[in-house]
Amino acid sequence: MKVDPAVVEETAKLLYIRALKVLPDDIKQGFQRLDAGETDGTGKAILATMIENIAVAERTDNLLCQDTGIPIYNVTIGRGVELDGAALKDAIRRGCARATREYPLRSSVVHPITRVNEHTSCGPLVPVINIDFVDRAHELVIEMIPKGSGSENGSFLKMCIPADGVDGIKTFVVDKVMEAGGRVCPPTIVGVGVGGTSDLCAHLAKVAATRPLGSVCADPEGAQLERQLSQAVNSLGIGPQGLGGDSTAFAVHVELAATHITMNPVAVNIQCHSARRATATFTPAGVTIGF
């Protein structure tokens, strides 16, 4: 299967706009689940406002949030896919810039020192483009995630030692959720990375934070940790927008990697209640857009 860079460019553009306007079904269902279980009056009122915001955005074909975020494109390439890697990255970057100029969108991306905004949602190494390979034939998947600054500022890393054990992981995660409080726009998805190196651990936390609700860590120990941390986080009473209630997080997700015998990195990356994403799947039959 040969992939046309022009099609990738147009798809990257459409994915950015779609992700900003339409919330995935799993997140909508997560809201309904939290609303059904919320016992705090203020928390329930805030959840109702959030649910109405989702409906208004779709009804008026408008954005879910004014923050267009840092654009992230996750690309997975299957077997038998023919493409020019450099051309693919260039096409994604052009599509991202076109979405910002043509829709138009507010560009939230600036140079880290000069703070100059190119008004393209692009800059050095942005959009972030992650590329991986999968054992599926004739399939290319591009996932677009606009990561807002409110939630991205809820990012933390600790180089734990093995003696800290699982309790050390749990304590760090709960402490950081408490520290973030309402600044990360709860209810959230709390992503936790465990193991690897410092950079891999932080990446795993981002992967965990942007996984669909209902997905489970492939490692059984990680899955158990997810359940325990989800219960602990939702007992903190932070609630929607940090104003109190049971609905602090939709879930806690965990991703693991092997690590060195003398260390155990732990990272936290939080996704806000507007957990936006959009996905395009390229096959010989064409391109399918979804979540």
N, C-alpha and C positions, 0 to 999 in steps of 0.2 A: 504494500500500500504506500503510495507516494503522497506526501503532504505538501500542499501548495501554500507558500508563505503568505500570499495575499488573503487566503481564506483564514489563516491563523490570525492575521492582523485584524480583519473584520470581526472575527469571533472574540478576540481579546477585548476589543472595544465594546461589543454587545454584553459580554460577561460582566464588565465593570459596571455598566449602567444597570443591568438586571440585578446584580448583587446588592446595589444600593437601594433598590426600590421594592424588591419582593423577598420577604423573609421565608426561609425554608419551612416546609411543613412540620419537620420534627421540632423546630423551635416553637411554632404556633401551638403544637400539641403540648409542649412543655409548659407553656403559659397556662393552658387550660388545666393541666394537672396541678400546677402550683396554686392557681386560683381556687380550685376545688378543695385544697387542703389548708389554705391560709386561714388562721384563726384570729389574726389581729385586724381590727377595723381599718386602721390607717394603711396597713400593708395591702389589704384587699382593695381599697380604693385606688391605690397607686397601680396595682396590677391591672385594674379595670381601665385606667387611663392609658397604660402601655398597650393593652390589647386593642383599644379604640384607635390608637396611633397607627398600629399595624394595618387596621382596616381602612383608615383614611388614606394612608399612603398608597394602598392598592387601588382604592376607589378613585382617587384623583391622579393616579399615575405620577406620584411624587416620591421624594426621597424619604426613607425611614428616619434618617438622622442627618443633620447638617454636616457632620464630620465625614468626609469622604475617605479618610484614613490613609495609611500607608498601603499602597497596592501590592498585593502578594499574589503571584501566580505559581501554583504547584503543577508541574508537568510530569506525567508518567508515560513512558514510551514502551509499547509492547514489542514483541518479536515481529520481524517482517515489515517494520515501518521504515520507509525511506525518507530522510529529511536531512537538511543542512542545519546543524546545530546552531551555528552563528546566525544564519538567516532566521531561524525560529525565534531566537532571543530578540533580534532586531524587530521582527514582526510584532511580537508581544509588546515591546516598548512603543512602537508606533501606534498600535491599537489603543494602548493605555492613554497616550497623549491625545489621540483623536477623540476618545470618549470625553476627556476633560475639556477640549476646545469646542467640540461640535455639539455636546448635549445642551448647554455647557455645565460643567461641574466646578465647584470650588476646589482649587488645588490646595492641598494641605501639606505639600512637600516643599521644604526649603533646604538651602545649603546649611550644613551644621555650624559653620563659623560665621559666614556673612549674613545668613538668614535670608538670602535672596530667593524669591519664589519665581520659578520659570513659568508658572501657571500652566503646567502640562502634567502635573502629578508625577513628574520624572526628575531625576537628579543622579548624582553619582551612586551607582549600584542600586538604584530604585527606578522602576519597580523591582521588588525582590523576586527573583525567578529561581525556583528550586526544581531540579531535574532528577528524576529517578527512573528506574527500569523495572518492568514487571513481566511475569511469565504468562502473558496473554497475547494471542496472535492478532496481528493487524488491528491494533487499537492504540490510539493516542488520546489521553485525557488531560484537559487543562482545567484546573480548579482555580477560581479567582476569589480571593478573600481580602476585603478592605478592612484593615485592622485599625480601629480608632485609637486615638492617643489616650483617652481616659482609661481604657482597659490595658493598653500596652504599658502605661506607666505603672501598672500593677505587675511588674516583672521583677523576680528576685532569684538570687543564686547563693547557695551555701555549699562550701566544700566540707561536707561532714566527714567524720572518720568512722571506720567500721564499728568501733565500740559504741557509737551513738545508737546503732541498731534501728529497727523499724520505729521505735518510739521517737527517735531523733527526727526521722522523716515527718512523722505525724505532727510533732510539736512545731517544726519549722513551717509546715503548710498552714496549720491553724493560726499560728502567730501572724503570718503574713496576710492571711485573709482578714484577720482582725485589724491589722495595721492599714490595709487598703480601705476597709470600711465602705462607705458610700461613694468614694471617689471613682470607683470602677463601674459605676452604674449597675448595681445588682437588680434583679437576680442574674448571676453570672454562670459561666462554665469555668471551673478552676482546672487549669491544665498543670499537671505535675510530671516533670521529667526526673528519672532516677537512674544514676549510673552514667557510664560513658566518660567523656572528658567534659570540661566546663562548657565548651561551645556546643558539643553534641547534646549535653543535658538540657541546655537552654532551648535548643532546637526541638527536642522531644517534648518539652513543656508546651511549646507553640503548637506542635502537631496535636497534642492531647487537647489543648484548649479549643481547637477548631474542628475536632471530630464531631460527627453527627450525634445528637442525643439518642440514646438507646444502644449505641455501640459499646463494646466491652473490650478491655485490654486483653490481648491475645495470651499473655502470660497469666497463669492462674493466681500467682502471688500478687501480681499487679491488680487483677480483677478484685481480689479480696480487699486490697488496700483502697481501691475505689469506693467500695461499699462502706468501709469504715469511715473514710474521710468525708464522704457525702453526708453521712449521718452526723458526724461531728460538726461540720461547717454549718449545717442547717439548724443546729442547736444553739448557735451563737446569738441569735436574736437580732442580727444586723438588719435583715429584711430588705424589701424593695427600696432602692435609692438610699439605703442606709438609715431609714426612718423607723425601723422596727418591724418585726414580724418573723414568720417561719421561713419565708421564701428568700433565703440568701443566695442560694445557687440552684440551678437546674440539676447540676451534677458535678462531681469531681472526676476527671479523667486522668489516667496514669499511663505513661509510656516508659518502657525500660530499655536499658542497654547494659551489656557487660561492662565492668569497670576494673580498675587496678586493685590489687589486694590491699593496698594501704589507703584507699580513699573511697568515698561514696558521695559524689555530687548530687545535690537535690536542687531543682529549679521549679519556680512557680511562674506561670504565665496565665493571666486572666482574660477571658473574653466577656464582653459586656452583654446585656440582655438583647441588644440588637446584633445577634450573632449571624452576620451576613455572609453568604457565600453563593457562588453559582458555578456550574460545571458544564463543560462541553466535551462530548465523547465523539471522536473521529473514528469511523469505520469505513470499509469499502462502500457501505450503503449511503454514507453521507455524515452529516454532523447533527447530533442530538443535544439540545440544551436542557439542563435540569439543575438539580441541586447536588 
